[in-house]
Amino acid sequence: KQWYQRRVAITAGEYKSTPVKAYPSNICANVYENKPKITVRPDPSYTFRLGRPAKIVCAASGMPTPYVYWIKGKKDLTNKEERIRVTAVGEAVLFFDRLTANDVDMYTCVVEDCCRGSIQRIETEIKVDNAHTCNKRDPPYGFFVVVWEFTPWWSAKKWCEDKNMQLAVPKNEKENKDLHTRIVESQGKDPNGKKFAHHNMVWMGMSDSRLEGGFIDVYTHRTLSYRNWMSKQPDNWTKYDKVGQDVVAMDRITGQWDDSYGFWKRPFACYCPPRWQRKN
């Protein structure tokens, strides 16, 4: 008797399949001790363009051939998690004919050993091209840009500077309100934003790394003249680092500030200065 299951390409609204030889269930009585081997491991993240095709492959081998399937979303980040309804054998291809904003999400490839009951999970993230710019062709006034990517503080600072911008530093109550409004609006409009449903903090450009409690603008090196701290902040919490916390993030819900660890990965806000101050 021939035993067949299906290898399935999971597409947006369509499922393509080809026959792949698998094994009968009684082979589980005589399996190897090794767990399934991941033969094609998805990268931690992929950047695609909306409206274009997108493809991610996840594959594994073993005796018997393991089940492979995809989960969309991540409950603690996107507030929603669902298993894509097709289970493949050996290889699952996540394919979109035309990537939409709804497809931009966290995904998990699950490799399941049907005999031992063991499960391996490989997480990946679909992102869209970040088109933010800061040049003389952009509006003449200064404006804030919010980037919805998981990024440590130092990398966020470098990203802004590479784009001819700076990490945002509100100088007064109006600028703080403008930044907070921009954060709230952009999260709903940016396809990458929904991945931060349970992530409240957005990096800004202040630090007290030189003198504890002496928070400065990291670009002017001047002491902050405006502050909007949350209750009991700054606290220089040392639970996860004995040096304490020395950079600042804004709470996207309240617009207030939090003293924080720079190694945490968070979205961030840049500031593009007025046209006359731009390099190009």
C-alpha positions as CSV (number, residue, x, y, z in Angstrom):
1,K,0.0,0.0,0.0
2,Q,1.3,3.5,-0.8
3,W,1.1,6.0,1.9
4,Y,0.7,9.6,0.9
5,Q,0.1,12.9,2.6
6,R,0.2,16.4,1.1
7,R,2.9,19.1,1.0
8,V,1.0,22.3,0.9
9,A,1.9,25.8,-0.2
10,I,-0.2,28.2,1.9
11,T,-1.3,31.1,-0.2
12,A,-3.5,34.2,0.3
13,G,-6.9,32.7,-0.4
14,E,-5.6,29.6,-2.2
15,Y,-3.9,26.4,-1.2
16,K,-1.7,24.6,-3.7
17,S,-0.6,21.0,-3.0
18,T,1.6,18.3,-4.4
19,P,1.8,14.6,-3.2
20,V,4.7,13.8,-0.9
21,K,5.4,10.3,0.4
22,A,4.9,9.9,4.1
23,Y,4.9,7.0,6.6
24,P,2.1,4.9,8.2
25,S,1.4,5.5,11.9
26,N,2.7,2.1,13.0
27,I,6.2,3.2,12.1
28,C,6.1,5.2,15.4
29,A,6.9,1.9,17.2
30,N,10.4,2.0,15.7
31,V,11.5,5.6,15.3
32,Y,14.9,7.0,15.7
33,E,15.7,8.8,18.9
34,N,16.6,12.1,17.3
35,K,14.0,14.8,17.0
36,P,13.1,16.2,13.5
37,K,15.9,18.2,11.9
38,I,15.0,21.7,10.6
39,T,16.3,21.7,7.0
40,V,15.0,25.2,6.0
41,R,14.8,27.6,8.9
42,P,13.0,30.9,8.3
43,D,15.0,34.1,9.0
44,P,14.0,36.2,12.1
45,S,12.4,38.8,9.8
46,Y,11.6,39.5,6.2
47,T,10.9,42.9,4.6
48,F,8.5,42.9,1.6
49,R,6.6,45.5,-0.4
50,L,2.8,45.8,-0.2
51,G,1.1,44.5,-3.3
52,R,4.0,42.3,-4.3
53,P,4.4,38.5,-3.9
54,A,5.9,37.2,-0.7
55,K,7.2,33.7,0.1
56,I,8.7,32.1,3.3
57,V,9.6,28.4,3.4
58,C,9.9,26.2,6.5
59,A,10.9,22.6,6.2
60,A,12.0,19.7,8.4
61,S,13.0,16.0,8.0
62,G,12.9,13.0,10.2
63,M,11.5,9.5,10.6
64,P,8.6,9.7,10.2
65,T,8.4,13.0,8.3
66,P,7.2,15.7,10.7
67,Y,4.1,17.8,10.4
68,V,4.8,21.5,9.6
69,Y,2.3,24.3,9.8
70,W,2.1,28.1,10.4
71,I,0.6,30.3,13.1
72,K,-0.2,33.9,12.4
73,G,0.1,36.5,15.1
74,K,1.4,36.4,18.6
75,K,-1.0,36.8,21.5
76,D,1.3,38.9,23.8
77,L,2.2,41.2,20.9
78,T,-0.6,41.5,18.4
79,N,-3.5,40.6,20.7
80,K,-4.4,37.8,18.2
81,E,-3.1,34.4,17.3
82,E,-4.5,31.9,14.9
83,R,-3.4,28.7,13.3
84,I,-3.4,28.7,9.5
85,R,-5.7,25.8,8.6
86,V,-3.4,23.7,6.5
87,T,-1.0,21.2,8.0
88,A,1.7,20.0,5.7
89,V,4.2,17.1,5.8
90,G,7.9,18.0,5.7
91,E,7.6,21.5,4.2
92,A,5.1,24.4,4.5
93,V,5.4,27.4,2.2
94,L,3.8,30.6,3.3
95,F,3.0,32.4,0.1
96,F,1.1,35.6,-0.7
97,D,0.3,36.5,-4.3
98,R,-0.1,40.2,-3.3
99,L,1.0,41.1,0.2
100,T,-1.6,43.3,2.0
101,A,-1.5,45.3,5.3
102,N,-3.4,42.5,7.0
103,D,-0.7,40.0,6.1
104,V,2.0,42.1,7.9
105,D,2.3,40.2,11.2
106,M,4.3,37.9,13.4
107,Y,4.4,34.2,12.1
108,T,5.5,31.0,13.8
109,C,6.5,27.9,11.9
110,V,5.6,24.8,14.0
111,V,7.4,21.5,13.4
112,E,5.5,18.7,15.2
113,D,6.8,15.1,15.7
114,C,3.6,13.0,15.4
115,C,5.2,10.1,17.3
116,R,6.9,11.7,20.2
117,G,4.6,14.7,20.5
118,S,7.6,17.1,20.5
119,I,7.2,20.5,19.0
120,Q,9.7,23.0,17.7
121,R,8.8,26.6,17.0
122,I,10.6,29.1,14.7
123,E,9.4,32.7,14.9
124,T,9.6,35.2,12.1
125,E,8.3,38.6,11.3
126,I,6.9,40.1,8.1
127,K,7.7,43.8,7.7
128,V,7.1,46.3,5.0
129,D,9.6,48.7,3.5
130,N,10.1,51.7,5.7
131,A,9.8,54.7,3.3
132,H,10.5,57.4,5.9
133,T,12.8,60.2,4.6
134,C,14.1,63.5,5.7
135,N,15.4,65.6,2.9
136,K,14.7,69.0,1.3
137,R,11.9,67.5,-0.8
138,D,9.9,66.8,2.3
139,P,7.7,69.4,4.0
140,P,9.6,72.5,5.1
141,Y,8.6,72.4,8.7
142,G,10.1,70.0,11.3
143,F,8.1,66.8,11.9
144,F,8.2,63.5,13.9
145,V,8.5,60.1,12.4
146,V,7.6,56.9,14.3
147,V,9.3,53.6,13.3
148,W,7.4,50.5,14.3
149,E,10.3,48.0,14.6
150,F,11.7,46.2,17.6
151,T,15.0,48.0,18.2
152,P,17.4,48.6,21.1
153,W,17.9,52.3,22.0
154,W,21.4,52.6,20.4
155,S,20.3,51.0,17.1
156,A,17.3,53.4,17.1
157,K,19.6,56.4,17.5
158,K,21.8,55.2,14.6
159,W,18.8,54.5,12.4
160,C,17.5,58.1,12.8
161,E,20.9,59.6,12.2
162,D,21.5,57.5,9.1
163,K,18.2,59.0,7.7
164,N,19.4,62.6,8.5
165,M,17.2,62.7,11.6
166,Q,17.6,62.5,15.4
167,L,15.8,60.6,18.1
168,A,12.9,62.7,19.2
169,V,13.3,65.1,22.1
170,P,10.2,67.1,23.0
171,K,11.2,70.6,24.1
172,N,7.9,71.6,25.6
173,E,4.3,70.5,26.3
174,K,3.1,71.3,22.8
175,E,5.9,69.2,21.2
176,N,5.2,66.4,23.6
177,K,1.6,66.4,22.7
178,D,2.4,66.5,19.0
179,L,4.7,63.5,19.3
180,H,2.2,61.6,21.3
181,T,-0.5,62.3,18.7
182,R,1.9,61.2,16.0
183,I,2.5,57.9,17.8
184,V,-1.2,57.1,18.2
185,E,-2.0,58.0,14.6
186,S,0.9,56.1,13.0
187,Q,0.3,52.9,14.9
188,G,-3.1,52.6,13.4
189,K,-1.9,53.6,9.8
190,D,1.4,51.8,9.6
191,P,1.1,48.1,8.7
192,N,4.0,47.3,11.1
193,G,2.2,49.0,14.0
194,K,-0.3,46.3,14.8
195,K,2.5,44.1,16.1
196,F,2.8,46.4,19.1
197,A,-0.7,46.0,20.5
198,H,0.8,45.1,23.9
199,H,3.9,47.2,23.7
200,N,3.5,50.6,25.1
201,M,6.9,52.3,25.0
202,V,8.6,54.3,22.2
203,W,12.2,55.4,22.4
204,M,13.2,59.1,22.6
205,G,16.6,60.9,22.6
206,M,17.3,61.6,26.3
207,S,19.8,59.9,28.7
208,D,21.4,60.2,32.1
209,S,24.3,57.8,31.3
210,R,26.9,60.4,32.3
211,L,25.4,61.5,35.6
212,E,22.6,59.6,37.3
213,G,19.4,61.7,37.4
214,G,21.0,64.4,35.2
215,F,18.9,63.7,32.0
216,I,20.1,65.6,28.9
217,D,19.2,65.9,25.3
218,V,21.8,63.5,23.7
219,Y,22.3,65.9,20.8
220,T,22.7,69.3,22.5
221,H,24.1,67.7,25.8
222,R,22.0,70.3,27.7
223,T,19.9,69.5,30.7
224,L,16.3,69.0,29.9
225,S,14.2,72.1,30.5
226,Y,10.9,70.2,30.0
227,R,10.0,66.8,31.6
228,N,6.8,64.7,31.6
229,W,7.6,61.7,33.8
230,M,5.2,59.0,34.8
231,S,4.5,58.5,38.5
232,K,7.5,57.3,40.4
233,Q,9.8,57.9,37.4
234,P,12.7,58.1,36.9
235,D,13.6,55.2,39.3
236,N,16.8,53.8,37.9
237,W,15.6,50.2,38.4
238,T,18.5,47.8,38.7
239,K,16.7,44.4,38.5
240,Y,18.0,43.5,35.1
241,D,21.2,45.6,35.0
242,K,23.2,46.7,38.1
243,V,24.1,49.9,36.3
244,G,20.4,50.8,36.2
245,Q,18.3,52.5,33.6
246,D,19.7,55.5,31.6
247,V,17.5,56.2,28.6
248,V,14.0,57.4,28.1
249,A,10.8,56.2,26.3
250,M,7.3,57.6,25.9
251,D,4.2,55.7,26.9
252,R,2.1,55.5,23.8
253,I,-1.1,55.5,25.9
254,T,-0.5,58.5,28.1
255,G,2.4,60.4,26.5
256,Q,4.4,60.3,29.7
257,W,8.0,59.3,30.1
258,D,9.7,56.2,31.5
259,D,13.3,55.7,32.7
260,S,14.4,52.5,30.9
261,Y,17.1,50.0,29.9
262,G,18.6,50.7,26.5
263,F,18.9,47.0,25.6
264,W,15.1,46.5,25.5
265,K,13.8,46.4,21.9
266,R,11.1,48.9,21.2
267,P,9.7,51.1,18.4
268,F,11.2,54.6,18.3
269,A,10.5,58.2,17.2
270,C,12.8,60.3,15.1
271,Y,12.7,64.1,14.4
272,C,13.2,65.6,11.0
273,P,14.3,69.2,11.5
274,P,13.1,72.2,9.4
275,R,14.2,72.2,5.8
276,W,17.0,74.8,6.3
277,Q,18.7,72.5,8.8
278,R,18.7,69.4,6.6
279,K,21.8,68.0,5.0
280,N,20.2,67.2,1.6
